[in-house]
Amino acid sequence: MEQAVAAAPAVTDLRVDGRTEPLGLGESAPRFSWRLAAPGRGRSQSAYRIVVGRECDPLAEGAEVLWDTGEIGSSRTFDIAYEGPELRPRTRYQWRARAADEAGTWGDWSPAHWFETGLGDATGWTADWIGTPAVPGSQRLPSLENVPRIWAAGPLGPSEARTGGFRTRFTVPGGARPLSAWLVIGGALDPQVHLNGMPVAGEVRDGAFVADAGDLIDSGENVLALRAGAGDGLPGGLCVRLEVVVEGRPALPQLVPVAGESAVTVTSNGRWRAAGEPAPGFEQPGFDDTGWSLAEEVGLHGDPPWGREPVADRPSPYLRREFDVPRPVSRARLYATALGVYELHLNGMRVSADHLAPGWTDYRHRVTYQTYDVTALVAEGGNALGAVLADGWYAGNISWFGSFQYGRRLALRAELEIVHDDGTTTRLRTDPDWRAGSGAIRYADLQNGERQDLAAEPAGWTACGFDDSGWLPAVPVSPPAGRPAAAVAPPIRVHEELAPRAVWESSPGVWIADFGQNVVGWVRLTARAGRERPVVLRHAEVLDHEGALHLASLRSARATDEFLPRGGAGAETFEPRFTFHGFRYVEVSGLREPLTADAIRARVAYAAMEPAGEFACSDERLNKLQDNIVWGQRGNFLSIPTDCPQRDERLGWTGDIWAFAPTALFNYDARAFLHSWLTDVVDAQTEDGAVTHVVPDVLSGRGLSPNPREAGSPGWGDAIVMLPWALYRLCGDADVVARYYGPMRRWLAYLDSRSTDGIFPDEGFGDWLSIGADTPKRLVGTAIFALSARQLAELAAALGRADDERACLEVYARVRRAFRAAFVQGPGVVESGTQTAYVLAITAGLLEEAELPRAAAHLVRDIEARGGHLSTGFLGTPFLLDALTRAGHLGTAYRLLLQDSFPSWLYPVVHGDATTMWERWDGWSHHRGLQDPGMNSFNHYAYGAVGAWMYETIGGLAPASPGYRAIVVRPRPGGDLTWARTAHRTRHGRVEIAWRREGGDFTLEVRVPPNTRAEVWVPGGPAGVTESGRPAAESPGVALDRVMDGHAVYEVGSGSYAFHV
């Protein structure tokens, strides 16, 4: 039969730096990529050619070709660096590519694609940093965050009395001179306040009593007494904070007193004394209040029905500028960034669907900007550009450290460049000619939530013709220390909306919506409400045993959004703009009507990453586990990889992400997301090479240890090696290896310098959150040290650095000898005997080949002694199943994976109604209920690292060479599984694997993308194997390579195959 002529190859999915037709590139040598489309089997690329033109199609008649690679004999299809003349900033370039196939036949040129450069270096900006001249009064006042509201106690709860008297005693250390004593009282009608028997003169600001009572404070014991009424239409709920600033003592980190001074803080709480009708003289220090009852805590500041006190507001700056466009517009680009987060509007329309831009970087080192195509929004004639700012990560609360971690003054920097049809350019830039005001957003914090007064929104302020004469001129703001840089991380966007699975009234006027899925984002609510009380939305991941929101695990994060409606007769829409929450349940109060399922939606937000992987199998429990892994990644991949998205932490812990990275890179194309974060990792690296525990580093000087820096823990700092290693292995990303190779070497040198004769000291986090097992930190640190040295040797080899490879291998050999001398106590016996000890020793190659069977047997015996359960923590768990599989104990690995009693991966799925991965194996358990709320996240991806084993072992997909240029297809069925399907979009194209076993038959279907090869493992000998209905030996493009471990191993090229045995 005559051989069919193969179709010519086509170049598809053209990208620059991983993006399709990107705007605002900051790289001087962007990288070109494509995928080869070539039907049939055994198709590959033998050569390519790229041409680039400036502001024109390089193949257009008369076009000047800026760069032409010529015909390059190579199979490379991605990360081909530009090598032409220097690229100009703010310029569009067009490019095309073509490829030749395995026979040397050239395909057609691709359609023209484009990319645009950004502003270049810091000199490319002409815009100023600007902000509002108005400084919120709350910035100078004691914070009411997390301050309890109190009232006089009644027989079975708070008293219904409309007035009450309250007293408390506090001590100012002897000899400390008070400098000031700012007092804020919210929720009080007509308060009468006394300090040490003297009346306190104050003023009412935004409904709260405010005073500086510094002249009334004594050294030693003091008495604060007050009488107040409940607010109009609300139950009693007094909220008080007094900060006495004294001299001569160190400053507390969560406060903002004068440098070198400290504060004595007094807040309302249940230890105060309270009475409904205080007797005359109650304000005097000597008054006997022992007959008064303890005050009743009725909630925290921000809780319904009171909501937040307006005095605590920090209104978002609104900035605007009108301008004229004199001629027709050909192209318009808007470059923008902020100290804080921003939202841009042009002529009444939002500029983009991005949220919380510019995201979180360490502003001391790097401030990213975004580029938007606004051509369609600019009109000839009058135009208006507006921006809203909020605190974000720059000035808002971060973790448990409070606000203002980087600065206090929010600022915008924006530049609009308009290219006209005649080639001329008009530019609008931020400068003091802009106007500054405020609007509906009165307070916005990523952790605490948002407060809006919808009636305060100026109508039409983003459109031309708005009267801003009452606004103030914008003022210059000092620039940050960080370098300006084009954004690399994908923007945060809303990807879907979820309707509630159930809605019920938990108490009169209070409703709970269950969305059936733990998500990250916020809620959009449309309903009728009035101005007599705020609409308050509180968020939680789980309910407590009484069916109420379990808020304790949020710690100090309030996760509360509050809206003061306009108050008309119709329905209004309530949606925050500058916060996010981790939640499944939302409590709604303050409506004039019952909450219905149609009225509320959860808006799911995460980084705009492209989905890359799919996995499903015959066990629905594992399918649910996979769903939980994916949802956990979404919720913790917003701007940086975080440990949790809901409580007052949300930090980029280095030890969490490197272990999860292989799973993350299977499920999503997270390369740009992780590249951006790695830049911050290197920025935070210390002079001696140590890598900080969290990135961006906000922990140093504030951690649990007395160290001025929080850095250098094995298994955490190793992210600087292990994350590039994962990117190289799974994505073929050699650029990230070259870019961060120096910092990786410095980290290895740091580990070496901290070690004594190759043994790392007893420090660091160890095998964090292991359960019922304690692996010595010295053992863990030394094993991870060895593993990093071995991985860095592989990366040095990938870069062609033979001398460095040998040096790293020498370090590895030295540490290996030290580990064996210190921790190997006999043939295959490792000190402490924990699962993690054996797993790390096996994974890092620290045992001799002859010792592996015994070591694996010890590991299996420990698992069996625990009833088939694991005991590993953050560092042992990612390698546990792989170590068992490699050691020949696939059955035990499956038993652990399929175990659904505590502790196990499936216990939360089967018994805990989990919809995301949990931080702890026992976040909830039958024997104790909810874990300690001090550290109990229900959305924490670390233990989701098991996904990588599932995709490789159950799904059967693994790279045989970096970036899946060569592929291993080897499913290893176990347990009661009867089928599995796996697909992954590699840099070369989509790989698909589907297997099924029925009776004694086994079917394996494989799809291999062009320009790759695969080895396919089929169980049994080759005699009974068919492919597409014919003997495999006779099938075109299928070659038997070897028989190994009870499998026939075939070599195949691209194409689709169906094996059966």
N, C-alpha and C positions, 0 to 999 in steps of 0.2 A: 504494500500500500504506500502510496506517495506521501511523504511527510508534509504536513501542513506548514505553510510559511508563517512564522511567528509575527504577530502584529508589532509594529514599531512602538518603542516605549514612549510614554508621555510623562512629562514632569508635572506633578500636581501638588496642591497644598503648599504653595510657596510661602516661606516665612523669613522674617529677619529678626534675629535675636528671639526666636521662638514665637513671634507674634505675626499675625496677618496684617499687612499694611499698617505698621505702627506709626504713631505720631510721637514726636518729641524724644527721639533716641539720644542717649547721652554717650554712647560708646564711640570712640574714634575709629574703631575697626569692627563694625557690626558683622554678624555671622549669618550666612545664608544657608537655608535648608529647604528641602523638598522631599516629597515621597514619590517613588517610581510607580507608575501604573503600567503594568505589562501582563496581559492575560496569558494563561498557560502555565506549564510547569518549567521549573529550572530557569526562570528569567532573572537577569541581573544587569547591573550597570557596569560598563567597561570604561566609560569616559564621560566627561561633562564639559560644558562651556557656559560661562556666565558673562553677560554684558550689562553695564550700568551706564545710564545717562543722567545728566543733571537737568532737571526741569523739562525733560522730554523723554519720549520713548526712544531707547538707544537704537532701535532698528527702523525708526521713521526715516523717510527720505531726507537727506541732508543733515541728520542729527549727528552731533558730536559725541562719540563714545568716550565716556570718561575712563572706563576700565573694561578691559576685555581679557579674560583669563586665557583665551585661546583654548584649543582642545587639550584637555588634561586627562591623561590616562589614569583613571582612578575610579574606585567604586564608592567613594565618599558621597553622601547625600545630605549631610548636615554639619553645622558648625564650621563652614568654610569661611574663613575670615577675609574681609575686604582688604585688598592690598593696593588700591589705586591712589590717586592724588588725595591730599587732605580734604575731608568733607567740610563743607561750610555749615555754619549754624543756620537754623531757621530756613532750611532748604529742602525741597522735595526732590527725591531721586527715583527714577524708574529703572527696573531691571527685568531681565528675562533669563531663562535658563533652558538648556536642552541636554539630552543625554543619549548616549549610544548604548545599545544592549550588548548581551554576551557575544553576539556575532559581529559586533562592530557596526550594526545598522543604526543610523542616527534617526531619532524622532524629531518631530517639529518643535519649533520654539514655543515655549509657554506663552500665554498671554502676558502683556506687560503688567507688572505689579509695582508698587511704590512703597517707599518709606520716607519719613521726614525726620530730619535732625532737630534737636532741641536748641536750647540757648547756649550750649557750649559751657565754658567754665564760668566762674563768678563774674567775669567782665561782661558776659552776655546780657546781664540784667541792666535795665535802665530804670526800673521801678523802685520806689522807696517802700520801706516797711511803714505802714500806717495803722493807727488805732483810734479809739475814742478818747477824748479828754476826760470823760466822766469815769471816775473810779468808784465802783460800788461801795456803799457804806458798809456792807457786810464784810468787806475785805479787812476792815479795821476792828471788827467786833468779834467777840467770842462766838465760836460756831455752836449751833444747836444740834448738829448731827448726832444722832443716837442718844440724845438726852431724853430720859424718861419724862413723860407727862404724869402728873400726880393730881389727886384730889382727896378730899376728906373721905374716910371710909364709912360705909353704911353697914347694916347688918349682914348683907350677903353680897357686897360689892361696893362700888363707889357710891357715895351719898348723892341723892338727888337735889341736895341743897344748891342754891344758886350762888352762894357766897361761901368763903372758907378762910380760915386763918392757918398759917403755916410757919414753922420755925425749924431752924437747923443751926448747929454749932460747927465751927471749923477753926483750925489753928494755923496761924502764921508763925513759922519758926522764930524762936527768940533771937533777937538781935538783927533780924532781917528787916530792912527799912522798906515799907511798901512804896512803890512808885506810882502805881495806878491800880484801879479796881473797876474794870468794866463789867457792868451788869446788864444782862438781857433777860427780859421776862415776856414770854409769849403766852397766848391763851388767857390773858388776864384782863378783865374789865374793871376800870377805875382802881388800879392797884395802889395801895398805901404801903410803902416800903420803909423799913427801918433797919439800920445797922448799928448794933451796940446801943440801941435805944434812941438813936438820932434819926430824924426823917431824912430820906434820900431824895434829893431834888433831881429829877430827870425829865425826859421828854418822851412823847409818843412818836415813834417812827414806824411807819407802815403797820400800825396796829399793835406794836410791841413797845414795852417800856424799856428805855435805854438810859443808863446813867454811868458816870464815872464817880465812884464813891471812894476814891483813894484816900481822901482826907479823913474818912471815918474808920479806916481800918487800923486795928491795934496789933502790935506784936504780941503773940500769944493767942489766947482764946477769943473768938469773936462770935456774935450771934446775929444771924440774919432772920428777920421776921417780916411777914407781909400778910396783908389781907386783900383779897381780890374776888371779883365776881366771875362767873362763867361767861364766855362769849355769847353773843346773840344767837339764839337758835341752836346752840351746841351744848353738849354736856360739859361738865367741868373737866378741864385738862390743862393744868398749869405746867409750863415748860421754862426752866430757869437755868441760867449758867452765869457764874461769877468767876472772873479770872483776876486774881490779885498778883500783879507783877511785882516781884521783889528783887533786890539787888544782891549780888555777891554769891550766887549759886549757879551751877551749870544749867543750861537751857534744856528743857524737855523737847525731844525731836518733833512731837506732834503739834507743838504750839509755835507761835511766831512772836515771842517777846523781843525786847531789845537785846542785842547781842551781849552775851555774858551774864544775862539775868535769867530768872526762872519765874514760873507762875504756880500759885496755889489755886487749884481749880475746885469749884463747888458747883454741883449740879443737883437738880431736883431728883429725888429717888425715894424708894420705899423706906428709907431710914429717917426721913424727915418726920416731924410731928405735925398733926393736922387736927383741926376742929371745925365743925360747921359754924359755930358762933363763938369766936374767941372772946374771952373775958377782958375787961378793961385792964390795961397795963401789960398785955401779952407781948408787947414789943420790947419790954425792958429785959436786959440780960439776966436779971435775977428771977424772972418769972418762972414759977414752977409748972412745967408742962408735962410732968410725969403722968398726969391724969388724961392727957390727950392720947389718942390712938396713933399708931404709925400710919403714915400716908399710904394711900392706895395707888399703885402704879397702874395707869389705865392705857398705856401704850407708849410708843416712842414718837419723837418729833417726826412728822411726816405721815403718821398713821391716820387712817380715817377714823372718825369723820372730820377731824380738824385739818388734816393736811399739813403742809409746810407753812411756817410763819413767813410772810412776805419780807420781814426784816432780814431774813437769811438769804434773800435773793442775790443773785449775781447776774444781772441781766445781760443777755447776749448783745454784743455790739452789732448794730446794723450800719452798713456803709454803702454809700451810693454815689454815682457820678453820671451826669448826663453829658452827652457829646454829640457832635454832628458829623455825619459821613457825607462828604461833598460829592462823591462820584460813585458810579456803579462798582459793586464789589465782586472781585474774582475769587478771593480766598481770605478767610479770617481765622486766626488762631489766638486762643487765649491761654496764656501761661499763668499758673497760679499756685500759691502755697500759703501756709499760715503758721503762726505760732498759736496752736490750738487746732481746731478742726473747722472746716468752712463749707458753705453751700453757696453757689453762685447762681445768679439769675440775670438774664439778658432780655430786655424788652418783655418782662413779665413771664418768661419761660425759664425753667430750670435748665442749666447748661448741660448737665449730664445726669445719669442715673447713679453716679457714685455716691457713697455715703462715707462720712467720717474721714474724708481726705484732709491732709495728706497722709494719714496713718501714723503709726508709731515708729519712730527711729530715735536714736540717742541724739537729741538736738544739740548736744555739746560737740558732736562730731559731724552729723549729716542731717540736712533738712531737704527733703525731696519736694519736687514740684511736679504738677501734672500739666498736660497739654490737651486742649480741647479744640475740636473743629466746630466753630460757631458760625460758619459761613451762612447757614440757613437762617440764623437768628438775627443777623445784622441787617438793618434796613438803610437805604439811602435816605438821608435827612436826619431827624432827631432820633436818638437812641438813649437807653439808660442801662447801666450796669450796676447790679447790687450784690452785696455779699452779707451773709450772716456768719458770725463766728461763735464758737463755744469752746469751753475749756479743754475738752478732749484729754489726751494724755499729757499735754504740755503743762496745763495749770490745774487740771482736775485731780480727783483722788486716784492714787495708784496704790494698789495693794493696801496694806495696813499702815502705810506711811503718811497718809493724808494728802493734801493738795499742794500745789505750787512746787512740784519736784524739779521743774526746769525754769519756771518763771511765773510772774503774775500778770503781766500785761499781754493781752491777746493782740495779735497783729495780722494784717493781710499784706501780701505782696502779689500783685497781679499786673500783667502786661498784655494788652490786646493789640495784635498786629493785623492790620487790614491791608491786603494787596488789592489794588484797583485794576480794572480792566486795562487801563493805560499803562500799567506797570509801576505806578507810583505807590507809595506806602503811607498809611496813616497809623499812628500809634497812640494808644491811650494807656497811661500808666498810673499806678497808685502814687498819690502825692498829696500835699495839704489842701489841694483844691477839692478833694472829696468831702462829703458831708457825713456826719456821724449821728446816729440816733439809737433808738431801741424799739422793741416791738413785743410780740406775744411771749417770746421765750425769756422767762424770768430767771430760770435756773436750769442748768443742764450739766449733768455729771455722768460719766460712763458707768460708775458703780451705783450711785445713789438714785439715778433717774432724772426726770425732767419735770419742771413745773411751767405750765403755760397759762397765761391770761389771754384768752382769745379776743377779748374786747380791746386789748392793747395793740393788736396788730394794725399798723397803718395801711389802710386800703390803697392799693395801687402804687406802693412805694418802689416797686421794681420796674415800673413803666415810665415812659417819658411823660413829662408834664406834671408829675407829682410836686406838690408844694413842700419843699424841705427847708423853707426859711426858718422854721423853728428848730431845726437841727443845728448842731455845732460843727465847726470845721474840724476835719480829722487832724490828728497830730502825728508827727514822726515818732517811731518807736525804735529803740536801739536794736540793731540786728543781732541775731544769735551768733554764737561762736562757731556752730557747725557749718560745714561747706555746703553750698547748694549743689544738688545733684538731681538728675532726671529720675523719676520714679521707675523702679524695676518691679516691685511687687504688684500683682494685679489688684485692681480696686475692689473695695467692699461693695457688694450689690445685693439687692433682694432677688432671690432666685425662685421662690414660690410662696404661696399663701396657703395656710391650712385652716380649714373650718373646724370648730370644736367638735369633739366626739360626743360630748355631753355638757349640758348647762343645768345647774340647779341653784336654788336659793338656800344658802347655808345658814342665814339668820335674816330677820326682817330687813329688807333693803340691801342685803349683801349677797352677791352672786359669785359663783365659781364656774369658770369655763375650763374644761379638760380637753386639751388638743390631742391627747392620745400619743404624743411624741414629745420627747425632751428636745427643745430647739434652742437656737440662739437668734435673737433678733428683737422684735418688739411687736406691739399689738396695734391694729387699727380698729377703732370702735366708732360706730355711728348710732347715735341715740339722742333722746331728748333729755335735757337737764337744765337746771336753773342756777343763777348766780348766788343763791342763798347758801350753797355748800359746794365744795369742789367734787369733781369726779375723780376718784382715786383708784388706780390700778396697781395691785401688788402682785409680784411674780414669785413662783417657787417651783422647784423641780419635783417635789413629792409632797404628799399630805402626811400629817402626823396621825397618831393612832385614834385621834378624835375626829378626823376628817377635815381639819383646818390646814391652812398652808404651813408647811414646815420651814420656818424662816431662820431658825437658829443657825443652820449650817451656812447661811450667807454671811455670818459674823457681822461685821460693821457695814457691809453693803446693804443699802436700803432697798434697791431694786423696785422703786416706787415711782410711778408717773402720775402727775396730778394736773388736772385741767380745770380752770375756772371758765365756765361756758359764757358765751355772749348772753344767753338767757332768753332767746326768742322762743316762739311757739313751736318752731320746726326742729327737726333733728340736726345735730351738729356732728362733725367728724373730729375725733380726737386721735392724734398720732404723734408720738415724739419724733424728733429729728436728729438729736445728738446724743443718743444713749443706746445701750443694748443690754439685754438680759438673757440669762439662761433659765429656761422655764418649760414646764409642761402645763402648769396650772396658773390661771390668772384670776385674782379676786377683784371684782368690780363693785364699787359703791358710789352713791351720789346721783343715781339716775332718777328720773321722774316716772319711769316705766319699767316693767320687767325686762331683764336681759334675754334676748333670743339668740339662737345659734346663727341666724342670718346677720346679726348686727356686729359680729366680732370676728376678726381674722388674725392669726399669727403670721407675721411677715418674717420669713426665714432669710437671714443674711449671712454671707460668708464671702471669702475672696473669690473673685471671678476666675476660677480655675476650670479647665476643660476636663470633663470626666474621661477616664482612661481605662478603667478596668471593670470587669463583671465577673461575678462568681455565684453559682447556685449548685445545689446538690440535692440528693434524695432525703436528707434529714432537715426538716423544717427548723429545727432548733439551730442548726449551723447557719441556715439562711438568715435567721433572725440575728444571730451573732454577727454575721457579715453586715447586715443593716445597721446594727449598733455601732460597729467599727466605723462605717462610713459617716453616720450621723455625728459620731464623736469627733471625727476629723473636720467635718464642716463647722461644727460649733467652736472649735479651737483654732481654726485657720481663718482668722479675720485679717489682722494686720501683721501679726507675728504668731509663731506657734506657741500657744499658751497651755498651761497646765489645766486650767479650768476657766469657764466663761461666766460664772455666776457670782461667786463670793468675792470678798475683798482680797484677791490675790491676782489672778489673771496674768501671771508672769511667764516670761520665756525661759523656763527652766531647761538648761542645756541637756540634762540627763534624761529628760522625757522624750525629746524629739529624735535624737539619733537612733534610738532603738525602734521607734515607730516609723522612721523614714522609709524603709523598704515597703511597708504596707501602704503608707501614704502615697508613694510614687506609683504604686500599682493602681490605686483607686482614682487618682487625679494626676494631671500634669502639674505638679507643684514645683517645677524647677525654678521658675522666676520667683515664686514666693520664698523658697528656701535660699536662693541666691541673695535676695535682699537681706534676709536675716543674717546670713553668714557675714555680710559686710559689717553689720553691727557687732557680731562676735569678734571680728578682728579689731574693730575700733575699740572694743572694751578690753582687749588683751593687755595684760600688765607688762611692765618693762622686762620682768624676768621670765615672761612666757606663759604665766598662769592665765587660765581662761576662767572668767567669772561664772558663778553658779547660775545667774540669770542674765539674759540679754534682751533688751537694753539693761544695763547694770544700774538698778535702783536699790539694790540690796546692800552693797558695800557700806559699812559704817552703821547699818541698821539691822543687822542680822541677830541671831541668837547668841553668837559668839562675840567676844570682846575685840575681835580682829577689825582693823580699820578697813579691810577689804574682804569680800566674800568670794573667794576664787580658789581654784586648784584642786577640786575634788575629783579623784579618779572616777570614771564612769559618767561624770558631768562634763568636765573640761574636754574629755575625749571626743565630744561632739565636733570639735574643730578638725579631727581626722576622720571620724567615722561617718559624718554626714557627706563630705566630699567623696569618700570611698563608696557610699551608697549611690550617689549621683553618677559616679563614673561607672560603676558596675551595671546599674539598671538603665542609665540614660546615655552612656558613652560620653559623658561630659568631661572631656579632658581640660577644657578651659577653666572650670572651677578648680581643678587640681593644680593647674599652673598658677592661677591667681592667688591661691591661698597656700601654696607650698611652703613659702618662708614661714608664715605663722604656724603651720603644722610642725615644722622642724623645731621652732622655738618651744612649742608645747612639749614635744618629746624631750628636749633638753631640760625643761622645767621638771618633768617627772624624774629624769635622771638625777638632777641636782637635789631633789627632795628625798631621794632614796638613799639608803645605806647599804652598800654592797648589793644593790639590785632589789632590795626589799623596801616597798613603800611603807611609810609610817602608819600608825594606828590613827588615821584621821579621815575626814570626808564623810559622806553619807552612807557608804557601804551599800548593802543590798536592801535599799529603802523599802519599807512596808512589807518585808517578808512576814510570813505567818507561822508561828510556832517553830522558828529556826533562827539561829544567830550565827552567821558566818563572819569570822574575824575580818575586820576592816583591812588589816595588813594583807591577808590572803586575797581579798577582793581587789584591793588597789594594785597589788603586784601582778595579778592575772590580767587585769585590764591594761596595765602598763605594757605587758608583753603583747597583748592583742593589738594595741595601737602601733607598737613598733613594727609588728609584722605587716599590718595594713599599710603603714607608711612606706615600707619597703616595696610593696606592690605598686603604690602610686609613684614612687621614684622610678621604678622600672617603666611605668607607662609613659613617663616624661623623658625616658632615655637617659636618666641620671644614674649610670651604673655605679659610680663611686658612692653616691648617696644610698643606693640600694644596698650595697655591701655594708656600709656603716650602720644602717638601720637593722640589717640582719645580725650584725655583730651585737648590737644592743639587745635585740631579741634573744639571741643565744645566751648572753650574759644574764639577763633577767630570768630566762628559763632555768638556767642552772641554779640560780639563787632560789627560785620558787621550789624547785625539786628538793634542794637541800633543807629548806625551811619547812615545807608543808607536805611533802610526800613522805609518808611514814611507813611505807611498805609497798609491796607490789600492788599497784592500783588502789592504794589507801591514801586518802587526802584528809588532812587535819580538819577537825570539826565534823566531818561526815555529813554535812548538809547537802541538800540537793544542789544549791547554788555552787558550793565548793567543787563538786564533781562536774557540774555543767560548765563552769568557767575553765576548769583544767582541761576538759575535753575540747572545748571550743577553741581555746588559745593554743592547742597543741603542746601542752606542758607535760604530757605523759608519753612514755615510750609506747611503741605499737603493741608490744607484748603485754603492756599493762592495761590497755583499753578494755578488753573483755572483763577483767576483774573490776575496774573502776565503774564500768557500766552496770555490772551486776550489783555493786554496792548502791548505786543510784536507784536501780529498780527495786532493791530490797527496802530502801527508805520509803519509796512511793507505796509499795505494797503494805509496809508497816503502818502507813497512814490511811489504809483503806482505799488505796488508789487515788490519793489526793496529792496535790502539789504543796510546796511550802515556800516557793521562790518569791522574791520581790522584784523591784524594778530592773535590776541588772541580771538576775538569773532567768527570769521568765522569758525574755526574747529569744534565748538560746536553748531553752529546755527541750522542746519537742525535736528540734533539729539535732541536738546532741544525742538524744535517744535514737533517732532515726539513723544517724550516721554510725552509731555503735551497734546497729542490728536489732534494735528493740522497737520496731515499728508498732507492734501490737500494744506495747505500753504507752507509746505516744498517743495512739488512738484512744486508749482507755482514759488517759488524762483529758484529752480534748472533749470526749463524749460524756465525761463525768458530769452529773448535774446535781450532786449533793455538795454541801459546803466543805472546803472552798474549791471553787472551780470556775472555769469560764462560763459554763452554762447555768450555774446556780442563779445568777441574777436574771437570766433569760427565762428559766423555767419557773422559778419561785419568787423573783423580785419584780416582775413586770417591767424589766429594764428595757429602755429604748435607746440607750447610749451605753458606752463603757463606763464602769465605775472606777473611782480612784482606789478603793479598797476592796479586797475580796469580801469583806463583811460590812460593806456600806449599809446593808440591811441583812439581817439573818433571823431565822426562826427563834434562835435561842436568846437573842437580846434585843431584837427590833432594830431601830436606827442606831448607827454608830455615833461615837462622840462628835457632836456638831463642830468641834474645834477644827476638824480636818476631815471632811466627809463630802467629797464632790461626787455627784452622780453623772458627771460628764467629763471624762478624763481619759485621754486616748492611750495611755502608756501600756496597759495590758492588752490593748488591741493589736500589739505587735505580733500576736499569734496569727494574724491574717496572712503574713508573708509565708508561714509554713503551710497554711491551708491552700494558698494559691499554687505553691510549688509541689506539695505532696499530694493533696487531694486533686487539685486542678491539673497538676502535671506540667506546669510551665516554669522554666528557669532559664536565665541567660547562660549560654556556654562561653560567650565572649562579651566584652563590654557593650552595652546598648542593644543586646539581642541581635547582633550581626550573625551570630550563631546561636541556635536555640536548642534547648533540651526539652523534649516532650516525654515525660515519664510519670504518668499518674501511678500512685501507689494506693489502691483501694484498701480500706480497712474497716473494721467495725461492721455495721450492717448496711453501709452505703452501697447503693446499686447503680448510681449514676452521678455524674458531675459535669458541669459546663463552665468553662473559663474563657475569657477573652481579654485581651490587653492591647491597647493602641501603643505600639512601640514607636521609636523614632523612624522606623522603616515602614510601618504600616500595622495593620491589625492582625494579631495572631488569635486563632480560635482553636479550642480543644474541647471535645465532647466525648465522654466514654460512658459505656453502659455494660453491666454484666447481668446476664439472665441465664440461670442454670449454669451450664458449663461454657456458655458463649461469652466472648468479650469483644466489644466493638469499640473502635477508637477512630474518631473523625478529627482531622487536623487541617487547618488552613494556615499556610505559611506565606508571609508577604514577599513581594519581589525584593531582590537584592539581599536575601538572607538564605541560610541553610539550616536544616534541623536534623538532629538525630532523634529518632522515634523509637521508644522502647515498647515492644509488644510482648506480653507475657507468653511464655512457652517457647518451644523450638520453632525454627523457621519453616518446618515441613508443613504445618497446618495453617500458615498465615496466608490470607488473601488480602488483596487491595483492590477496591472498586470491582469486586466480583471475580477477579482472576488471581492466580497464584502470585504472591508478592514478587517472586523471582522473575516473573514475566512482565511486571508492570513497568511502564516507561517512567523514568525519573526516580525509580526506587532501587536502592542498592543495599544489600546486606553488608553491614560493616563488621559485625562480630556477634557472638553469642556470649552473654555475660549475665551472671546472677539470675539465671533462669529466664532471661529475656532474649528475644531476637532484636538486635539494634540495627535500624535501617537509617541510611543517609538519604535525605530528600532535599530538593531545592524548593523554590516557591511553587505555590499551587495548592489545590485541595486534594485530600487523600482520605480514604475510608478503609481502615484495616479491620480485619475480623479474624478471630481465632476461636 
